[in-house]
Amino acid sequence: MLEIHKKIVLDEDHRPFAVQIPIEEFERLEELIENYGLSELMDEVKNEERLSVEDARTYYKSLKTNVEG
């Protein structure tokens, strides 16, 4: 498990309202969340039909044309 060194920030009434963590730990958390999301997306589409290389190139060219146009 990832160890997180957190500091609780309190308001003037001594109620917690924020957390501070070292930037390295924040970046690691971001990476873990992105990887989890990617794995979930891959699981969602694992049974979908795959494009041939040529079909994929044609599809991506059409995306580029639609964005630039």
N, CA, C and O atoms as a Tripos MOL2 file, in Angstrom:
@<TRIPOS>MOLECULE
protein
  276   275    69     0     0
PROTEIN
NO_CHARGES

@<TRIPOS>ATOM
      1 N           0.8370   -1.1730    0.0000 N.3       1 MET1
      2 CA          0.0000    0.0000    0.0000 C.3       1 MET1
      3 C           0.8870    1.2440    0.0000 C.2       1 MET1
      4 O           1.9460    1.2650    0.6280 O.2       1 MET1
      5 N           0.4520    2.2540   -0.6960 N.am      2 LEU2
      6 CA          1.1840    3.5120   -0.7760 C.3       2 LEU2
      7 C           1.0430    4.2840    0.5370 C.2       2 LEU2
      8 O          -0.0670    4.5500    0.9960 O.2       2 LEU2
      9 N           2.1760    4.6350    1.1280 N.am      3 GLU3
     10 CA          2.1390    5.4300    2.3510 C.3       3 GLU3
     11 C           1.9980    6.9000    1.9770 C.2       3 GLU3
     12 O           2.7280    7.4020    1.1220 O.2       3 GLU3
     13 N           1.0670    7.5830    2.6150 N.am      4 ILE4
     14 CA          0.8240    8.9940    2.3340 C.3       4 ILE4
     15 C           1.1150    9.7950    3.5970 C.2       4 ILE4
     16 O           0.5320    9.5570    4.6550 O.2       4 ILE4
     17 N           2.0250   10.7430    3.4580 N.am      5 HIS5
     18 CA          2.3870   11.6300    4.5650 C.3       5 HIS5
     19 C           1.5390   12.8910    4.4400 C.2       5 HIS5
     20 O           1.8860   13.8130    3.7010 O.2       5 HIS5
     21 N           0.4340   12.9230    5.1640 N.am      6 LYS6
     22 CA         -0.5130   14.0210    5.0150 C.3       6 LYS6
     23 C          -0.4600   14.9610    6.2070 C.2       6 LYS6
     24 O          -0.1380   14.5730    7.3300 O.2       6 LYS6
     25 N          -0.7900   16.2180    5.9140 N.am      7 LYS7
     26 CA         -0.9520   17.2380    6.9420 C.3       7 LYS7
     27 C          -2.3600   17.7910    6.7940 C.2       7 LYS7
     28 O          -2.7660   18.2040    5.7080 O.2       7 LYS7
     29 N          -3.0950   17.7970    7.8910 N.am      8 ILE8
     30 CA         -4.4660   18.3030    7.8910 C.3       8 ILE8
     31 C          -4.4080   19.8160    8.1430 C.2       8 ILE8
     32 O          -3.7720   20.2730    9.0920 O.2       8 ILE8
     33 N          -5.0750   20.5710    7.2890 N.am      9 VAL9
     34 CA         -5.1460   22.0210    7.4420 C.3       9 VAL9
     35 C          -6.4800   22.3560    8.1000 C.2       9 VAL9
     36 O          -7.5370   21.8960    7.6680 O.2       9 VAL9
     37 N          -6.4090   23.1650    9.1510 N.am     10 LEU10
     38 CA         -7.6050   23.5270    9.9110 C.3      10 LEU10
     39 C          -8.0010   24.9700    9.6240 C.2      10 LEU10
     40 O          -7.1560   25.8090    9.3100 O.2      10 LEU10
     41 N          -9.3080   25.2500    9.7360 N.am     11 ASP11
     42 CA         -9.7700   26.6370    9.6160 C.3      11 ASP11
     43 C          -9.6640   27.3230   10.9770 C.2      11 ASP11
     44 O          -9.1640   26.7420   11.9400 O.2      11 ASP11
     45 N         -10.1440   28.5720   11.0420 N.am     12 GLU12
     46 CA        -10.0190   29.3270   12.2950 C.3      12 GLU12
     47 C         -10.8310   28.7320   13.4340 C.2      12 GLU12
     48 O         -10.5900   29.0500   14.5990 O.2      12 GLU12
     49 N         -11.7950   27.8680   13.1110 N.am     13 ASP13
     50 CA        -12.5760   27.1710   14.1430 C.3      13 ASP13
     51 C         -12.0160   25.7880   14.4490 C.2      13 ASP13
     52 O         -12.6510   24.9790   15.1250 O.2      13 ASP13
     53 N         -10.8090   25.5350   13.9350 N.am     14 HIS14
     54 CA        -10.1050   24.2670   14.1550 C.3      14 HIS14
     55 C         -10.8240   23.0660   13.5510 C.2      14 HIS14
     56 O         -10.7480   21.9510   14.0690 O.2      14 HIS14
     57 N         -11.5250   23.3160   12.4410 N.am     15 ARG15
     58 CA        -12.1660   22.2190   11.7010 C.3      15 ARG15
     59 C         -11.3080   21.9050   10.4820 C.2      15 ARG15
     60 O         -10.8320   22.8150    9.8020 O.2      15 ARG15
     61 N         -11.1120   20.6300   10.2070 N.am     16 PRO16
     62 CA        -10.3200   20.2750    9.0200 C.3      16 PRO16
     63 C         -11.0230   20.7230    7.7430 C.2      16 PRO16
     64 O         -12.2310   20.5400    7.5950 O.2      16 PRO16
     65 N         -10.2500   21.3220    6.8060 N.am     17 PHE17
     66 CA        -10.8460   21.7150    5.5300 C.3      17 PHE17
     67 C          -9.9580   21.3970    4.3450 C.2      17 PHE17
     68 O         -10.3800   21.5720    3.2020 O.2      17 PHE17
     69 N          -8.7420   20.9360    4.5820 N.am     18 ALA18
     70 CA         -7.8580   20.5880    3.4670 C.3      18 ALA18
     71 C          -6.7850   19.6190    3.9550 C.2      18 ALA18
     72 O          -6.5680   19.4380    5.1530 O.2      18 ALA18
     73 N          -6.1250   19.0040    2.9750 N.am     19 VAL19
     74 CA         -5.0280   18.0860    3.2620 C.3      19 VAL19
     75 C          -3.8570   18.4720    2.3710 C.2      19 VAL19
     76 O          -4.0410   18.7590    1.1880 O.2      19 VAL19
     77 N          -2.6620   18.4790    2.9330 N.am     20 GLN20
     78 CA         -1.4420   18.7050    2.1620 C.3      20 GLN20
     79 C          -0.6670   17.4010    2.1170 C.2      20 GLN20
     80 O          -0.5300   16.7050    3.1230 O.2      20 GLN20
     81 N          -0.1590   17.0810    0.9190 N.am     21 ILE21
     82 CA          0.7140   15.9130    0.7760 C.3      21 ILE21
     83 C           1.8960   16.3180   -0.0930 C.2      21 ILE21
     84 O           1.7830   17.2400   -0.9000 O.2      21 ILE21
     85 N           3.0280   15.6410    0.0620 N.am     22 PRO22
     86 CA          4.1860   15.9490   -0.7730 C.3      22 PRO22
     87 C           3.8570   15.7400   -2.2580 C.2      22 PRO22
     88 O           3.1030   14.8340   -2.6120 O.2      22 PRO22
     89 N           4.4250   16.5760   -3.1060 N.am     23 ILE23
     90 CA          4.1260   16.5280   -4.5420 C.3      23 ILE23
     91 C           4.4570   15.1660   -5.1450 C.2      23 ILE23
     92 O           3.7470   14.7000   -6.0370 O.2      23 ILE23
     93 N           5.5120   14.5290   -4.6780 N.am     24 GLU24
     94 CA          5.8710   13.2040   -5.2120 C.3      24 GLU24
     95 C           4.7720   12.1880   -4.9330 C.2      24 GLU24
     96 O           4.4650   11.3500   -5.7810 O.2      24 GLU24
     97 N           4.1850   12.2600   -3.7560 N.am     25 GLU25
     98 CA          3.1010   11.3400   -3.4120 C.3      25 GLU25
     99 C           1.8400   11.6670   -4.2030 C.2      25 GLU25
    100 O           1.1180   10.7650   -4.6270 O.2      25 GLU25
    101 N           1.5730   12.9600   -4.4030 N.am     26 PHE26
    102 CA          0.4370   13.3700   -5.2280 C.3      26 PHE26
    103 C           0.5960   12.8460   -6.6550 C.2      26 PHE26
    104 O          -0.3520   12.3060   -7.2260 O.2      26 PHE26
    105 N           1.7870   13.0020   -7.2330 N.am     27 GLU27
    106 CA          2.0310   12.5230   -8.6000 C.3      27 GLU27
    107 C           1.8740   11.0160   -8.6900 C.2      27 GLU27
    108 O           1.3690   10.5050   -9.6890 O.2      27 GLU27
    109 N           2.3000   10.3020   -7.6610 N.am     28 ARG28
    110 CA          2.1370    8.8450   -7.6360 C.3      28 ARG28
    111 C           0.6500    8.4810   -7.5730 C.2      28 ARG28
    112 O           0.2130    7.5530   -8.2530 O.2      28 ARG28
    113 N          -0.1240    9.2020   -6.7660 N.am     29 LEU29
    114 CA         -1.5680    8.9680   -6.6980 C.3      29 LEU29
    115 C          -2.2260    9.2210   -8.0500 C.2      29 LEU29
    116 O          -3.0780    8.4460   -8.4860 O.2      29 LEU29
    117 N          -1.8290   10.3130   -8.7160 N.am     30 GLU30
    118 CA         -2.3630   10.6070  -10.0480 C.3      30 GLU30
    119 C          -2.0790    9.4640  -11.0150 C.2      30 GLU30
    120 O          -2.9560    9.0450  -11.7710 O.2      30 GLU30
    121 N          -0.8560    8.9680  -10.9830 N.am     31 GLU31
    122 CA         -0.4690    7.8680  -11.8690 C.3      31 GLU31
    123 C          -1.3020    6.6140  -11.5840 C.2      31 GLU31
    124 O          -1.7610    5.9460  -12.5100 O.2      31 GLU31
    125 N          -1.4930    6.3010  -10.3060 N.am     32 LEU32
    126 CA         -2.2940    5.1320   -9.9380 C.3      32 LEU32
    127 C          -3.7310    5.2700  -10.4200 C.2      32 LEU32
    128 O          -4.3100    4.3130  -10.9350 O.2      32 LEU32
    129 N          -4.3080    6.4540  -10.2570 N.am     33 ILE33
    130 CA         -5.6920    6.6840  -10.6810 C.3      33 ILE33
    131 C          -5.8130    6.5880  -12.2040 C.2      33 ILE33
    132 O          -6.7540    5.9830  -12.7180 O.2      33 ILE33
    133 N          -4.8630    7.1830  -12.9200 N.am     34 GLU34
    134 CA         -4.8810    7.1040  -14.3850 C.3      34 GLU34
    135 C          -4.7410    5.6670  -14.8620 C.2      34 GLU34
    136 O          -5.4490    5.2450  -15.7760 O.2      34 GLU34
    137 N          -3.8350    4.9120  -14.2530 N.am     35 ASN35
    138 CA         -3.6460    3.5080  -14.6340 C.3      35 ASN35
    139 C          -4.8900    2.6830  -14.3500 C.2      35 ASN35
    140 O          -5.2610    1.8180  -15.1440 O.2      35 ASN35
    141 N          -5.5360    2.9480  -13.2160 N.am     36 TYR36
    142 CA         -6.7700    2.2390  -12.8860 C.3      36 TYR36
    143 C          -7.8450    2.5480  -13.9270 C.2      36 TYR36
    144 O          -8.5220    1.6420  -14.4140 O.2      36 TYR36
    145 N          -8.0010    3.8250  -14.2640 N.am     37 GLY37
    146 CA         -8.9950    4.2150  -15.2650 C.3      37 GLY37
    147 C          -8.7200    3.5750  -16.6100 C.2      37 GLY37
    148 O          -9.6450    3.1180  -17.2820 O.2      37 GLY37
    149 N          -7.4560    3.5370  -17.0110 N.am     38 LEU38
    150 CA         -7.0920    2.9080  -18.2700 C.3      38 LEU38
    151 C          -7.4020    1.4160  -18.2520 C.2      38 LEU38
    152 O          -7.9050    0.8750  -19.2360 O.2      38 LEU38
    153 N          -7.1070    0.7490  -17.1430 N.am     39 SER39
    154 CA         -7.3910   -0.6930  -17.0800 C.3      39 SER39
    155 C          -8.8910   -0.9560  -17.1260 C.2      39 SER39
    156 O          -9.3320   -1.9380  -17.7240 O.2      39 SER39
    157 N          -9.6830   -0.0790  -16.4940 N.am     40 GLU40
    158 CA        -11.1410   -0.2240  -16.5520 C.3      40 GLU40
    159 C         -11.6420   -0.0460  -17.9880 C.2      40 GLU40
    160 O         -12.4920   -0.8050  -18.4530 O.2      40 GLU40
    161 N         -11.1160    0.9490  -18.6750 N.am     41 LEU41
    162 CA        -11.5040    1.1780  -20.0640 C.3      41 LEU41
    163 C         -11.1160   -0.0050  -20.9450 C.2      41 LEU41
    164 O         -11.8860   -0.4190  -21.8120 O.2      41 LEU41
    165 N          -9.9310   -0.5420  -20.7240 N.am     42 MET42
    166 CA         -9.4910   -1.7050  -21.5030 C.3      42 MET42
    167 C         -10.4030   -2.9020  -21.2550 C.2      42 MET42
    168 O         -10.7130   -3.6490  -22.1830 O.2      42 MET42
    169 N         -10.8330   -3.0880  -20.0130 N.am     43 ASP43
    170 CA        -11.7570   -4.1820  -19.7010 C.3      43 ASP43
    171 C         -13.1020   -3.9880  -20.3940 C.2      43 ASP43
    172 O         -13.7160   -4.9540  -20.8470 O.2      43 ASP43
    173 N         -13.5600   -2.7340  -20.4780 N.am     44 GLU44
    174 CA        -14.8480   -2.4420  -21.1180 C.3      44 GLU44
    175 C         -14.8550   -2.8120  -22.6000 C.2      44 GLU44
    176 O         -15.8810   -3.2450  -23.1230 O.2      44 GLU44
    177 N         -13.7350   -2.6470  -23.2700 N.am     45 VAL45
    178 CA        -13.7070   -2.8360  -24.7250 C.3      45 VAL45
    179 C         -13.0060   -4.1220  -25.1610 C.2      45 VAL45
    180 O         -12.7990   -4.3370  -26.3550 O.2      45 VAL45
    181 N         -12.6420   -4.9700  -24.2160 N.am     46 LYS46
    182 CA        -11.8540   -6.1530  -24.5730 C.3      46 LYS46
    183 C         -12.5990   -7.1050  -25.5160 C.2      46 LYS46
    184 O         -11.9580   -7.8530  -26.2540 O.2      46 LYS46
    185 N         -13.9260   -7.0930  -25.5070 N.am     47 ASN47
    186 CA        -14.6830   -7.9990  -26.3750 C.3      47 ASN47
    187 C         -15.1790   -7.3310  -27.6550 C.2      47 ASN47
    188 O         -15.8840   -7.9500  -28.4510 O.2      47 ASN47
    189 N         -14.8070   -6.0610  -27.8490 N.am     48 GLU48
    190 CA        -15.2350   -5.3680  -29.0600 C.3      48 GLU48
    191 C         -14.3850   -5.7900  -30.2560 C.2      48 GLU48
    192 O         -13.2500   -6.2440  -30.1130 O.2      48 GLU48
    193 N         -14.9750   -5.6240  -31.4400 N.am     49 GLU49
    194 CA        -14.2730   -5.9690  -32.6720 C.3      49 GLU49
    195 C         -13.0600   -5.0680  -32.8560 C.2      49 GLU49
    196 O         -13.1230   -3.8650  -32.6040 O.2      49 GLU49
    197 N         -11.9570   -5.6630  -33.2980 N.am     50 ARG50
    198 CA        -10.7280   -4.9060  -33.5130 C.3      50 ARG50
    199 C         -10.6050   -4.5090  -34.9700 C.2      50 ARG50
    200 O         -11.0220   -5.2400  -35.8680 O.2      50 ARG50
    201 N         -10.0230   -3.3310  -35.1900 N.am     51 LEU51
    202 CA         -9.8020   -2.8470  -36.5550 C.3      51 LEU51
    203 C          -8.5040   -3.4130  -37.1070 C.2      51 LEU51
    204 O          -7.5640   -3.6890  -36.3610 O.2      51 LEU51
    205 N          -8.4660   -3.5810  -38.4200 N.am     52 SER52
    206 CA         -7.2060   -3.9140  -39.0650 C.3      52 SER52
    207 C          -6.3210   -2.6740  -39.0190 C.2      52 SER52
    208 O          -6.8090   -1.5810  -38.7340 O.2      52 SER52
    209 N          -5.0590   -2.8240  -39.2890 N.am     53 VAL53
    210 CA         -4.1390   -1.6870  -39.2860 C.3      53 VAL53
    211 C          -4.6050   -0.6480  -40.3010 C.2      53 VAL53
    212 O          -4.6260    0.5450  -39.9980 O.2      53 VAL53
    213 N          -4.9680   -1.0750  -41.4690 N.am     54 GLU54
    214 CA         -5.4000   -0.1310  -42.5130 C.3      54 GLU54
    215 C          -6.7010    0.5720  -42.1250 C.2      54 GLU54
    216 O          -6.8410    1.7770  -42.3330 O.2      54 GLU54
    217 N          -7.6400   -0.1670  -41.5690 N.am     55 ASP55
    218 CA         -8.8900    0.4580  -41.1170 C.3      55 ASP55
    219 C          -8.6260    1.4670  -40.0040 C.2      55 ASP55
    220 O          -9.2510    2.5260  -39.9640 O.2      55 ASP55
    221 N          -7.7110    1.1450  -39.1090 N.am     56 ALA56
    222 CA         -7.3710    2.0600  -38.0190 C.3      56 ALA56
    223 C          -6.7390    3.3380  -38.5690 C.2      56 ALA56
    224 O          -7.0640    4.4350  -38.1150 O.2      56 ALA56
    225 N          -5.8410    3.2010  -39.5420 N.am     57 ARG57
    226 CA         -5.2180    4.3870  -40.1550 C.3      57 ARG57
    227 C          -6.2720    5.2700  -40.8210 C.2      57 ARG57
    228 O          -6.2430    6.4930  -40.6780 O.2      57 ARG57
    229 N          -7.1790    4.6650  -41.5290 N.am     58 THR58
    230 CA         -8.2410    5.4170  -42.1970 C.3      58 THR58
    231 C          -9.1020    6.1320  -41.1670 C.2      58 THR58
    232 O          -9.4560    7.2960  -41.3490 O.2      58 THR58
    233 N          -9.4340    5.4460  -40.1010 N.am     59 TYR59
    234 CA        -10.2610    6.0380  -39.0440 C.3      59 TYR59
    235 C          -9.5590    7.2380  -38.4050 C.2      59 TYR59
    236 O         -10.1640    8.2970  -38.2420 O.2      59 TYR59
    237 N          -8.2870    7.0730  -38.0450 N.am     60 TYR60
    238 CA         -7.5620    8.1700  -37.3990 C.3      60 TYR60
    239 C          -7.3310    9.3400  -38.3470 C.2      60 TYR60
    240 O          -7.3290   10.4910  -37.9100 O.2      60 TYR60
    241 N          -7.1390    9.0720  -39.6210 N.am     61 LYS61
    242 CA         -7.0200   10.1600  -40.5930 C.3      61 LYS61
    243 C          -8.3260   10.9360  -40.6660 C.2      61 LYS61
    244 O          -8.3140   12.1610  -40.7880 O.2      61 LYS61
    245 N          -9.4470   10.2370  -40.5940 N.am     62 SER62
    246 CA        -10.7370   10.9290  -40.6410 C.3      62 SER62
    247 C         -10.9400   11.7910  -39.3960 C.2      62 SER62
    248 O         -11.5290   12.8690  -39.4830 O.2      62 SER62
    249 N         -10.4680   11.3370  -38.2560 N.am     63 LEU63
    250 CA        -10.5560   12.1290  -37.0290 C.3      63 LEU63
    251 C          -9.7400   13.4070  -37.1720 C.2      63 LEU63
    252 O         -10.2020   14.4900  -36.8140 O.2      63 LEU63
    253 N          -8.5250   13.2770  -37.6970 N.am     64 LYS64
    254 CA         -7.6560   14.4210  -37.8670 C.3      64 LYS64
    255 C          -8.2820   15.4250  -38.8310 C.2      64 LYS64
    256 O          -8.2330   16.6320  -38.5950 O.2      64 LYS64
    257 N          -8.8680   14.9250  -39.9120 N.am     65 THR65
    258 CA         -9.5060   15.8010  -40.8990 C.3      65 THR65
    259 C         -10.6840   16.5350  -40.2700 C.2      65 THR65
    260 O         -10.8750   17.7270  -40.5130 O.2      65 THR65
    261 N         -11.4750   15.8280  -39.4620 N.am     66 ASN66
    262 CA        -12.6440   16.4410  -38.8190 C.3      66 ASN66
    263 C         -12.2530   17.5000  -37.7940 C.2      66 ASN66
    264 O         -12.9650   18.4910  -37.6260 O.2      66 ASN66
    265 N         -11.1340   17.3020  -37.1100 N.am     67 VAL67
    266 CA        -10.6800   18.2500  -36.1030 C.3      67 VAL67
    267 C         -10.1200   19.5020  -36.7840 C.2      67 VAL67
    268 O         -10.3830   20.6220  -36.3440 O.2      67 VAL67
    269 N          -9.3560   19.3120  -37.8450 N.am     68 GLU68
    270 CA         -8.7290   20.4430  -38.5390 C.3      68 GLU68
    271 C          -9.7110   21.2180  -39.3760 C.2      68 GLU68
    272 O          -9.5040   22.4060  -39.6250 O.2      68 GLU68
    273 N         -10.7710   20.5840  -39.8170 N.am     69 GLY69
    274 CA        -11.7240   21.2030  -40.7360 C.3      69 GLY69
    275 C         -12.7480   22.0590  -40.1050 C.2      69 GLY69
    276 O         -13.5940   22.6230  -40.7990 O.2      69 GLY69
@<TRIPOS>BOND
     1     1     2 1
     2     2     3 1
     3     3     4 2
     4     3     5 am
     5     5     6 1
     6     6     7 1
     7     7     8 2
     8     7     9 am
     9     9    10 1
    10    10    11 1
    11    11    12 2
    12    11    13 am
    13    13    14 1
    14    14    15 1
    15    15    16 2
    16    15    17 am
    17    17    18 1
    18    18    19 1
    19    19    20 2
    20    19    21 am
    21    21    22 1
    22    22    23 1
    23    23    24 2
    24    23    25 am
    25    25    26 1
    26    26    27 1
    27    27    28 2
    28    27    29 am
    29    29    30 1
    30    30    31 1
    31    31    32 2
    32    31    33 am
    33    33    34 1
    34    34    35 1
    35    35    36 2
    36    35    37 am
    37    37    38 1
    38    38    39 1
    39    39    40 2
    40    39    41 am
    41    41    42 1
    42    42    43 1
    43    43    44 2
    44    43    45 am
    45    45    46 1
    46    46    47 1
    47    47    48 2
    48    47    49 am
    49    49    50 1
    50    50    51 1
    51    51    52 2
    52    51    53 am
    53    53    54 1
    54    54    55 1
    55    55    56 2
    56    55    57 am
    57    57    58 1
    58    58    59 1
    59    59    60 2
    60    59    61 am
    61    61    62 1
    62    62    63 1
    63    63    64 2
    64    63    65 am
    65    65    66 1
    66    66    67 1
    67    67    68 2
    68    67    69 am
    69    69    70 1
    70    70    71 1
    71    71    72 2
    72    71    73 am
    73    73    74 1
    74    74    75 1
    75    75    76 2
    76    75    77 am
    77    77    78 1
    78    78    79 1
    79    79    80 2
    80    79    81 am
    81    81    82 1
    82    82    83 1
    83    83    84 2
    84    83    85 am
    85    85    86 1
    86    86    87 1
    87    87    88 2
    88    87    89 am
    89    89    90 1
    90    90    91 1
    91    91    92 2
    92    91    93 am
    93    93    94 1
    94    94    95 1
    95    95    96 2
    96    95    97 am
    97    97    98 1
    98    98    99 1
    99    99   100 2
   100    99   101 am
   101   101   102 1
   102   102   103 1
   103   103   104 2
   104   103   105 am
   105   105   106 1
   106   106   107 1
   107   107   108 2
   108   107   109 am
   109   109   110 1
   110   110   111 1
   111   111   112 2
   112   111   113 am
   113   113   114 1
   114   114   115 1
   115   115   116 2
   116   115   117 am
   117   117   118 1
   118   118   119 1
   119   119   120 2
   120   119   121 am
   121   121   122 1
   122   122   123 1
   123   123   124 2
   124   123   125 am
   125   125   126 1
   126   126   127 1
   127   127   128 2
   128   127   129 am
   129   129   130 1
   130   130   131 1
   131   131   132 2
   132   131   133 am
   133   133   134 1
   134   134   135 1
   135   135   136 2
   136   135   137 am
   137   137   138 1
   138   138   139 1
   139   139   140 2
   140   139   141 am
   141   141   142 1
   142   142   143 1
   143   143   144 2
   144   143   145 am
   145   145   146 1
   146   146   147 1
   147   147   148 2
   148   147   149 am
   149   149   150 1
   150   150   151 1
   151   151   152 2
   152   151   153 am
   153   153   154 1
   154   154   155 1
   155   155   156 2
   156   155   157 am
   157   157   158 1
   158   158   159 1
   159   159   160 2
   160   159   161 am
   161   161   162 1
   162   162   163 1
   163   163   164 2
   164   163   165 am
   165   165   166 1
   166   166   167 1
   167   167   168 2
   168   167   169 am
   169   169   170 1
   170   170   171 1
   171   171   172 2
   172   171   173 am
   173   173   174 1
   174   174   175 1
   175   175   176 2
   176   175   177 am
   177   177   178 1
   178   178   179 1
   179   179   180 2
   180   179   181 am
   181   181   182 1
   182   182   183 1
   183   183   184 2
   184   183   185 am
   185   185   186 1
   186   186   187 1
   187   187   188 2
   188   187   189 am
   189   189   190 1
   190   190   191 1
   191   191   192 2
   192   191   193 am
   193   193   194 1
   194   194   195 1
   195   195   196 2
   196   195   197 am
   197   197   198 1
   198   198   199 1
   199   199   200 2
   200   199   201 am
   201   201   202 1
   202   202   203 1
   203   203   204 2
   204   203   205 am
   205   205   206 1
   206   206   207 1
   207   207   208 2
   208   207   209 am
   209   209   210 1
   210   210   211 1
   211   211   212 2
   212   211   213 am
   213   213   214 1
   214   214   215 1
   215   215   216 2
   216   215   217 am
   217   217   218 1
   218   218   219 1
   219   219   220 2
   220   219   221 am
   221   221   222 1
   222   222   223 1
   223   223   224 2
   224   223   225 am
   225   225   226 1
   226   226   227 1
   227   227   228 2
   228   227   229 am
   229   229   230 1
   230   230   231 1
   231   231   232 2
   232   231   233 am
   233   233   234 1
   234   234   235 1
   235   235   236 2
   236   235   237 am
   237   237   238 1
   238   238   239 1
   239   239   240 2
   240   239   241 am
   241   241   242 1
   242   242   243 1
   243   243   244 2
   244   243   245 am
   245   245   246 1
   246   246   247 1
   247   247   248 2
   248   247   249 am
   249   249   250 1
   250   250   251 1
   251   251   252 2
   252   251   253 am
   253   253   254 1
   254   254   255 1
   255   255   256 2
   256   255   257 am
   257   257   258 1
   258   258   259 1
   259   259   260 2
   260   259   261 am
   261   261   262 1
   262   262   263 1
   263   263   264 2
   264   263   265 am
   265   265   266 1
   266   266   267 1
   267   267   268 2
   268   267   269 am
   269   269   270 1
   270   270   271 1
   271   271   272 2
   272   271   273 am
   273   273   274 1
   274   274   275 1
   275   275   276 2
@<TRIPOS>SUBSTRUCTURE
     1 MET1         2 RESIDUE 1 A MET
     2 LEU2         6 RESIDUE 1 A LEU
     3 GLU3        10 RESIDUE 1 A GLU
     4 ILE4        14 RESIDUE 1 A ILE
     5 HIS5        18 RESIDUE 1 A HIS
     6 LYS6        22 RESIDUE 1 A LYS
     7 LYS7        26 RESIDUE 1 A LYS
     8 ILE8        30 RESIDUE 1 A ILE
     9 VAL9        34 RESIDUE 1 A VAL
    10 LEU10       38 RESIDUE 1 A LEU
    11 ASP11       42 RESIDUE 1 A ASP
    12 GLU12       46 RESIDUE 1 A GLU
    13 ASP13       50 RESIDUE 1 A ASP
    14 HIS14       54 RESIDUE 1 A HIS
    15 ARG15       58 RESIDUE 1 A ARG
    16 PRO16       62 RESIDUE 1 A PRO
    17 PHE17       66 RESIDUE 1 A PHE
    18 ALA18       70 RESIDUE 1 A ALA
    19 VAL19       74 RESIDUE 1 A VAL
    20 GLN20       78 RESIDUE 1 A GLN
    21 ILE21       82 RESIDUE 1 A ILE
    22 PRO22       86 RESIDUE 1 A PRO
    23 ILE23       90 RESIDUE 1 A ILE
    24 GLU24       94 RESIDUE 1 A GLU
    25 GLU25       98 RESIDUE 1 A GLU
    26 PHE26      102 RESIDUE 1 A PHE
    27 GLU27      106 RESIDUE 1 A GLU
    28 ARG28      110 RESIDUE 1 A ARG
    29 LEU29      114 RESIDUE 1 A LEU
    30 GLU30      118 RESIDUE 1 A GLU
    31 GLU31      122 RESIDUE 1 A GLU
    32 LEU32      126 RESIDUE 1 A LEU
    33 ILE33      130 RESIDUE 1 A ILE
    34 GLU34      134 RESIDUE 1 A GLU
    35 ASN35      138 RESIDUE 1 A ASN
    36 TYR36      142 RESIDUE 1 A TYR
    37 GLY37      146 RESIDUE 1 A GLY
    38 LEU38      150 RESIDUE 1 A LEU
    39 SER39      154 RESIDUE 1 A SER
    40 GLU40      158 RESIDUE 1 A GLU
    41 LEU41      162 RESIDUE 1 A LEU
    42 MET42      166 RESIDUE 1 A MET
    43 ASP43      170 RESIDUE 1 A ASP
    44 GLU44      174 RESIDUE 1 A GLU
    45 VAL45      178 RESIDUE 1 A VAL
    46 LYS46      182 RESIDUE 1 A LYS
    47 ASN47      186 RESIDUE 1 A ASN
    48 GLU48      190 RESIDUE 1 A GLU
    49 GLU49      194 RESIDUE 1 A GLU
    50 ARG50      198 RESIDUE 1 A ARG
    51 LEU51      202 RESIDUE 1 A LEU
    52 SER52      206 RESIDUE 1 A SER
    53 VAL53      210 RESIDUE 1 A VAL
    54 GLU54      214 RESIDUE 1 A GLU
    55 ASP55      218 RESIDUE 1 A ASP
    56 ALA56      222 RESIDUE 1 A ALA
    57 ARG57      226 RESIDUE 1 A ARG
    58 THR58      230 RESIDUE 1 A THR
    59 TYR59      234 RESIDUE 1 A TYR
    60 TYR60      238 RESIDUE 1 A TYR
    61 LYS61      242 RESIDUE 1 A LYS
    62 SER62      246 RESIDUE 1 A SER
    63 LEU63      250 RESIDUE 1 A LEU
    64 LYS64      254 RESIDUE 1 A LYS
    65 THR65      258 RESIDUE 1 A THR
    66 ASN66      262 RESIDUE 1 A ASN
    67 VAL67      266 RESIDUE 1 A VAL
    68 GLU68      270 RESIDUE 1 A GLU
    69 GLY69      274 RESIDUE 1 A GLY
